[in-house]
Amino acid sequence: MIGEKIYTFETLESTNTYVLKNHSVLHDGDVVVALEQTSGRGRENRTWHSPKGGLWFSVAFKPKNIKDLNFYTKLASVSLLQVLKDIKISAYLKWPNDVYYKKKKLAGILTEGIFDGELPIVIVVGIGLNVNNEIPIELKDVAISIKEIKKKEYPLDEILMLVLKKMRSNWEKYKLTKGVLTRLWKKALDLKEGMRINFHGKEAKIYKILPDRLVLSTPDGFREVTSARELYD
C-alpha cells in the first residue's frame, strides 16, 4: 500500500536516486522523504532547487500489472492537483507533468524505472512540491510556493499524508480504468487538442496530446514533440 512505510532523511542527493540504488531492500509503496536534496533533478536532467521547507519525496512501486511509466506520472499529477484544490489552490499542469499556479511552477514530477526487458523491477515517482521553502530571487519570476500563495506555512507531514492518501485512493479507482485517469490528466493540461500555438516561429495546431509526446500539425507537415524544452524554450 502506498505510504505504509515512510523513510525520512535529513539530506539526500535525490530521493529518486536513493530509491533506484536501494530498490532491492524497499517494498511496493514505500516512500522516501528528504528534508533537503543536494542534487534534486527534474525531467531532462534539469536541476531542481530543493532546500529545507519544501516537500521532496519518492514513491517506490513494484508493479505486477501496470508497467507504463506514464500511468504513474498521471497518478501523481492528478492526485497533487486534487490536494491543492482541497486547500483552495487552483493549479494546472504544464505539459507533460509540471504543476503550475498563475504561470509559476509549484511542483514537478519525475518518473523513472529499472526494467528487466519489459518487466519492471522498480518504478519510482519523485515529487517535488514547494511548500514553505523560500524561492531564490533568481527564480521568483518562474516559481512559487504554497506559503507564498496562502500567506501561511503548512506542516510538511500533513501535506505528505494528504498526497499519499489521494494517490492510494486514485490507484484503487483508476488501476482498472486507466483511460479515465488519462482524461483527467488531459483536462488539467494547459494545452488542448485543437489549440493553435507558436512553434519555432510558425503557427501550429495541436493535433493529438499523448503522455509522452505531442503531435503537431505544422505548415511543414506533422511533427512529434517529445520534450517540453523543445516546445516552450
N, C-alpha and C positions, 0 to 999 in steps of 0.2 A: 504494500500500500504506500502511496506517495506520502513521504514525510513521517513514516512510522519511526525512523531513526534519523536524527539530525546531528551532524558533527560540526562543531563551531571552532574556528581557528582565529587567533588574533590577527595573523598575517599569512597570506599565501601569495605565491606568484600569480596564480589564477585558479579559481575553483574548477574550471573545466579541465585544466591541465592536471590538477590533483586527481580528479575522477578518472581521467584517461590512464594515468600512471598507476593508480591503485584499484582499478576496477575489479581485480580478482578477489579482493577482500571486502568489496561492497556488495550490497544486495539490491534487488529491484526496488526502486522507490526511495533509496537512501538519498539524503540531502547533505550537501557540504556547503557551509557558510564561512565566509571570511569577513572579518570586520574591516579588513583593508586588503587590497590586491596591489602588488608591486608591479605586475605586468599584465594587467587586465587587457583583454582584447575583444574586438568585435569581428564582424564579417570582413573578409578580405584583409585580415591581419591589421585592421586599424586599431590604434591604441584607445583603450577605454579608461578614462581617469576614474580611479576607484579608491578615494580616501575614506577615512572613517566618517561615519554618518550616513553612508549610503547602504543599500541592501544588495550584497553581491553573493549569489549562491548558484549552485548547480544541482540538478536532479539526475540521478543515475537510473536508467531504465535497462532492464534485461528482458526484452520482449520475446514472446513466443510466436506471436501472430503479426503484429503491426511492425513492419520493417521500414516503412517510408519515413525518412527523416523529417519531411515536411509536415507530417501529421503532428509530430511533437512540437514543432515550431508554432503551428497554428493553435495547438492546445495551450501553449504558454501565452501566446499573444492575446488570444481571445479571453483567457482567464484574467490576465493582467488588466485588460480594458474593463472587464466586468467589476473587478475590485475597485478600480479607480472611479468607476461610475457610482459605486456604492458609497464612496466618500466624497461624492459630488465634484468629481473632476471629469470633464468631458474631453477625453483624449481620442486619438485616432491613430491608425497605422500608416506609416510612410513605407511604401512597398520596398522590400517584401515583409519586414518584421520589426521595424523601429517604431517605438511608441512616442508620439508627439503631442504636445499641447501648444496650441497657438503658434505653430511653426518653429517650436523649440523642442529639442529632444529630451524626453523624460526617462526613457528606458530603452534598453537594447536586448536582443535575444540572439544567442549563438548556439546552434545545434551541431554536434559532431558525433562521430561514431567510429567504432572499430569493428570491422567485419571479417568473417572467415568465409570468403567467397561472397555469397549473397546472404549468409546468416549473420545477423548482428550479434556480436559478443557483448557490446555495451553501446547504448546511445545516451549521450549526455546533453542536457538542455541547460545552458547557462543564462542566467537572467541578471542584468544589472539595472537597478532602479535607483534614481536619485531621490532620496527621501529627505534627510536632514543635512546632507553634505553641502558645503559651500561650493558653488560653481566658480572656477577660476575666472579672473577678469577677462582673459583672452577667449573664454568660451561663453560669456554672458549672452552674446547675441544668438547663440545656436543651441544652448542647453538650459534646462530649468529643473528645479527640484519641487517635490511636494511641499516642502516647508515654504518655499517662495510663493507657491500658488495659494496655499491655505493660510499662510501667515502664522503657522504654529508647527511645533515639532510632533512627530508621531513615533511611538515606540517601534523599533525595528522588528522585534519579535512578534508584535501584533500584526504588522503588515505581512510578515512572512507567513504567519499562520493563516491569514485571510487568503493569500495567494495559493498556498498549498491545498487548503480546503476547497477552493474553487477548482483547482486542477484535478483533484480527486473526483469531484462531482462531475466535471466535464468529461473526464476519462470514462466514467461509467455511462454517461449519457451518449457519448459520440463514438465509442470504440467500435460499435456495430453500424453506425450511421455517419461515416466519415464525410459523406457528401454534405450533410447538414452543417458540420463544422467548417467545411470549406466555404459554404455560402455565408456564414457568419464572418469569417475572415475577410472575404471579398467585400462584404458590406461595410466593414470597418476601414477599408483602404482609402487613401486619398485619391487614388486613381480608379477610374471606372472604365469598363469596356465601352467603346464608342467615343470616349473623350479625345479631344484634339490637343496635342501638346507640341512644344518646340523640341525638335530632336536634331542636334547638330546644325542649328540654324535654319532648319526646314520644318514645315508643318507636317506632323504625322498623326495618325489616328490609332488609338489603342484597339487592336482587333481582338486580342484574347489575353486574359490575365491567367497565368499559371503560377503555382507556388514557386517554381524555380526559374521562370522566365516570362518575359512579356513578348507577345507577337505584335509588331507594329506594322501598319500599312503606311508606307512612305512613297514619295514620288518616284523612288528608285526600286520599288517593289517591297515585298515583305522582309522585315528584319526581325531577328530574335535578339532580345536583350537579356543577358543573364546576370548583369551587375548593376547594382544601384548607382555605383560610381559612374558608369557609362551613361546612365540615364540623367542623373542630377548634376554631375560635376561639369 
